[in-house]
Amino acid sequence: MRRVADRLNGSDRPTFSVEFFPPRDEADEAILWRSIRELEPLDPAYMSITYGAGGTSREGTIRNIARVATDTTLVPMAHLTAVNHSVAELRNVIGHFAAVGVHNVLALRGDPPGDPMGEWVAHPEGLHYAEELVRLTRELGDFCVGVSAFPYGHPRSPDLETDTHYLVRKLRAGADFAIAQLFFEADDFLRLRDRVAAAGCDALMLPGIMPLTTPKTLRKTIELSGATPPAWLTERLDPLSDDPKAFRAEGLNVITELCERLLREGVPELHFYTFNRSKATRELVDRLGLRSPRAEPALTTRP
């Protein structure tokens, strides 16, 4: 049984992981699997595949995460949300994960489909909170469970104290670790880690990192973090918006600096959002010296 927590706790050096999203069609699936195969030789601690709002990509998640479990050397983690699912349906999905050899689940309440900031309405026979999904998953087998965390607080939380309270409840419900949503400065993540520790919880806190390769990825980081980028960041990147090569180079420098600071502060693992592409993540892994000693030699970069 390949568990995320075992890989994280069993390493004496910093590691990294990668996240993909389920493909929409056959062409997307080919891109996904090319990226998976390009990252596999680097020996990430684990890889995950997301789960669409309302379960819209459930079949793609299940099919591809099952293939990862059976056809690769990677440790797979499936995302799962409570959106539009009854408890019976959730039990069925969790059971299917176990049946295909996936024993790691990122348990999320999930956002309302269509409008992430819309009113949350639970399924009449479903769950209301990620905390409940954590408990359900742990009750159904020997799963390793992760949850999400928000450096700036969840958009629906009235303040950071309340947000920390609910994060700690999720962790104490049986989660092994939390992956933090995107942030701009290392201190934003480190303060989150300190808040959780001050609440008496010693669960692993892992930072989510998105390589900044285009203005689009910067805009996506702003959207997902819910925070305004610091002035120093816009001063470095805005003048390069019309120069794709220069923007990519400086964006990766920014992320390298961010990751180096996190590693100096003892962060044990970096979780990279790949957008189903491998090149930028491979570059960062090499810059940061995160290849496992047992990893295969670097692949030749495609032109």
N, C-alpha and C positions, 0 to 999 in steps of 0.2 A: 504494500500500500504506500503510495507516494503522497506525502502530506507537505503542504507549504510550510507549516510551523517547524517540521523536522529539518527542512533545508535551511530555513532562516536561523534556527537555533543551533544547527550543527556546523555552521560555517565560522571559521576563525578569521575571515576577511570580509570586507564589504561585498555585497552581491547586487544584482539588478534583476528586474523582472520586466515583462512586456505585456501590453494590453492591445487587443484587437477588437474589431466589431464584426458582427456576422455579415456576410456578403448579401447583396440584393439580387444578384443574378450570377450566371456562370462565369462571366468575365471578371466580376468582382471576386468570385471564389478562387479563380486562378491567381489573381493578384495577392489575395490573402495567403494562399499556400506557398507562393513564391517567397513572400516575406517570412513566413514561418520557417521555411527550409533555410533561408539565409541567416536567420537568427539562431536556429537550433545549434549550430556548431559552437556558438559562444557560451553555451551552457547557462542560460538564465536560471535563477532560482525557481521560477515558475512563469507560466503565461496564462492570461485570462482572455475570455471572450465575453463581450457585453450582452445585454438582454434588452431588447427594445421596449419602449413605453407600451404598457398594456399587453405585453407579451407578443408584440407584432413580429419580433424576430426570434421567437422561441424555438421554432424548428431549426432555423439556421444555427442558433447557438448550440442546441443539443447535438445536431448532426456533426458539426465541426469540432466541438469539444470532445465528442466520442472518438472522432478520427485522430485527434491529437493523442488521446489516451492509448489508442491501439497501434498507431502507425508512426509515432515519434518517440524520442527519448525525453521529451519535455514533461514537466509536472504541470498538469492542467488544472485551472480553477474556473468554474462556471459562475457567471453572475446570475442572480435570481431576484426578481422583484415580486411584491405582493399585489401589484396593480392588476385589477380586473381578474383576479384568480380566487377561486374558492380554496378552502383548506384542502379539500379532496384533490383538487388539481395540483396544488403545490406538493402534496404528498406524492402524487404520481410522478411529477417532474424530478423531485429529489430521489425517488426510488430509481428512476431511469438513470440519473447520474451515477448512482452507486453501481447499477447493473453493468454500465459500460466502463467502469473503472475510474470514475471521477469522484474523488473523495475530498474535494476542496470547493467551497461555495462562498462567494461574496454576497452576503444577505443584505438586500436593500429594500426599503419601503417602496421607492420608485416615485417618479413624478407623474402627475395626471397626463394622460395622452393628449397630444395636441398643444397644450399650454402648460409648460412646467410650473408656472406660477398660478395656475388655475386652482379652483377649489378641489381639495382632496376628498374623494368619496370612496370609502372602502367597499369592496364586494360584499353583498349582504351575507355571504357565508365565508368571508375571508378574514384577513388580518388588518389591523389598523397601524401597527408599528413594526419597524425593523427588529426591535427587541423580541417581538413575538416570533418573527421568522427565524431569528437565531435559535431560539429555544426549540422550535419545531424541527429545524434541521438537525440539531444535536440529538433530539429525541429519536430520530429515525435512523441513526447509524453513527459510526465512528468517523464523523466528518471534522475536518479542520474548517473553521468559519472565520471569515473576515467581515468587517463592516466599513462604512465610509465615515470620514471625519471632515470638518470644515474649518480651515484656519481662521476664516473671518466670521465664522458662525453660519449655521444654516439660514437661508433667507427667511424662513418662517420662525426662527428663534428670536425672542425679544431682546436678548443680550447674550454675551459670551458665557456668563455664569450659568444661565439656563441651558445653553447649548452644550456646555461641558458636562452638566448633570446628566443629560440624556445620552451623550456619547458614553459616559462611564457606565450607565445602565445597560447599554447595548453590549459593552465589553464584559460586564459581570454576568450577563445572561448566558455567556458561554462562548463569546468570540475570542479568537486567539490573537488577533491583531486588527489594526485599522489602517486604511489607506486614505491619506489626506487629499482632498480636492486641490485643484491648482492654486498656486500662490506666486507672488512676484519676488519676494525677498526671503532669504533663509530665516531671518528673525521671525517672520510671520508663522512659519512652521514650528520653529523652536519654542515660541511662546505657547502654541497649541500643545506641544509635548510637555511643557512645564505645567500647564493647567491640569492636564490629565494626571501627571505625577503628584501634583499638590492635592488632588482629590483622593490620593491613596491607591491609585491604579497603576500597575506596572506593565500593562500590556504593551506589546510592540506598536510603535507609531511609525508608519512608513510614508514618505513624501511622494506625491504624484507629480511627475515632471513631463512637460510637453516641449519637445525641441521646437525652438522658434526659427522656422525656416522661411516663412513668407508672412506678409502682412495679414493674410487670412488666419494663420495659426496664432498670431498675436491677438487678433479680434476674438478668436475662439477662446483663448486663455482668459481674456477680459470677461467674456460671457459666462464661462463656467466658474470662474472664481467669484464673480459678483463684486469685484473690487476695481477701483481705479488704479491703473498702473502708475508707479512712481515717476516723478519728473525726470530723474536720471535715465530711466529706461526709454521714455519717449524721445528724449534728447539724443540718445544714441541711435535709435532705430528709425524715427520718423524721417530724417534727411535721406534715408536709403530706400524709401518706399518704392521709388521708380527704378531701382537698380537691383534686380533679383539676386544676382551673384553676391553683391556686397551686403545686401540685407541678410542673406543666408549665412554668410561668413560671420557677421557681427552677432546675429541671433544665436548662433551656436557658441560663440565666445561668451555671451551673456549666460547661457545655460550651463556651460562648463564652469564658469566662476561660481554660479549658484550651487552646483553639485559639489564642487571642491570645498566650499564652506560647510555644507551639510556633512560631508564625510569627515571634515576636521572636528566637527561637533559630535562625532560618534554615531551618526545615523548608520544603521547596519545594512540598509538596502534602499535602492532607488527604483521607483516604479515608473516606467516610461510608457506614455501614450503614443502609439506608433502611427495612427491613422492608416494602418495596414500597409505601411511602407517601412523598409528596414534600414535604408542607407544612413539617415541622420542618427538613428539609435546606435548603429554599429560604430559610427564615427565617435560618438560620445563615449561609448563603452571603451574604445581604444584610448581615447584621450585620458580617461579617468583611471585606466588600469584595472578595469572591473572584470576582465576575462578570467574565468576560472582556470587554475593551473592545468586542469584536465581538458580545457576547451581545445578544439581543433584550430589549426592555423587559419588566419583571416582569409575570407573569400575575396576573390578579385572583384573590385567594385565595378558595377556596370557603368558604361559610358553615359 
